[in-house]
Structures are given as C-alpha cells and as structure tokens.
Amino acid sequence: MTKATAAHTQLTEAEVEHRLQTAEGISAVAGHYLDDAGRDLVRRSIRGDITPEEVADLAYARITAVRD
C-alpha cells in the first residue's frame, strides 16, 4: 500500500486513538458500529498508511467475504 500523502504529518498513537474515537462516535450516532477489523482500517487511514479509497476497497472485500 502507498502512503496517502507525502506531506502527511506523523501522529502520536494518542492522537490516532482520539481521532478513531471521534469517528466511532459519529458512526454510532448514525447507527453504525466498527468491529476490530474496521477499527484497524480506520487507524491505518488516520495514520496515512492507506487512502480512503483503499479503506473502502478493503472494507468491501471483507464484507463480501464474510457474507459469502
């Protein structure tokens, strides 16, 4: 996987977790909940390890694999 952006600022793990908690709270308000694999994808995106498009592709692949 490629870095999301070359200018991505390195975040501390505390900052990553804070952003993850914010995303989870927003999702919960809409009635959506993340499992451990979903949290891992969001963390990787927050860190800039994968792009939002890669998150969507990986999440879709996981959902369809679990469903089948």
C-alpha positions in Angstrom: 0.0 0.0 0.0 1.1 3.5 -0.6 1.3 6.5 1.7 -1.9 8.6 1.5 0.0 11.8 1.1 3.7 12.7 1.1 3.0 15.7 3.3 1.2 13.6 5.9 2.1 14.7 9.5 3.2 11.9 11.8 0.6 11.5 14.6 1.1 10.1 18.1 -0.8 6.9 19.0 -2.9 9.0 21.4 -3.9 11.3 18.5 -4.7 8.3 16.3 -6.9 6.9 19.1 -8.6 10.2 19.7 -9.5 10.5 16.0 -10.7 6.9 15.9 -12.9 7.6 18.9 -14.3 10.6 17.2 -15.0 8.6 14.0 -16.7 5.8 16.1 -18.9 8.3 17.9 -20.1 9.9 14.7 -20.7 6.5 13.2 -22.6 5.3 16.3 -24.9 8.4 16.1 -25.8 7.1 12.6 -26.4 3.6 13.9 -23.1 2.1 12.5 -20.6 0.3 14.6 -17.0 -0.8 13.8 -15.6 -4.2 14.7 -11.9 -4.8 15.3 -11.0 -5.2 11.7 -12.9 -2.0 10.8 -11.1 -0.1 13.6 -7.8 -1.3 12.2 -8.7 0.0 8.7 -9.7 3.4 10.2 -6.4 3.6 12.2 -4.4 2.8 9.1 -6.2 5.6 7.2 -5.8 8.1 10.1 -2.0 7.3 10.1 -1.9 7.9 6.3 -0.8 4.3 5.6 -3.7 3.8 3.2 -6.0 6.1 1.3 -9.8 6.4 1.9 -10.3 4.6 -1.4 -8.2 1.7 -0.2 -10.2 1.6 3.0 -13.4 1.4 1.0 -12.0 -1.4 -1.2 -10.6 -3.4 1.7 -13.8 -3.0 3.8 -16.0 -4.0 0.8 -13.8 -7.1 0.2 -14.0 -8.1 3.8 -17.8 -7.6 4.0 -18.4 -9.6 0.9 -16.0 -12.4 2.1 -17.8 -12.6 5.4 -21.2 -12.5 3.8 -20.4 -15.3 1.3 
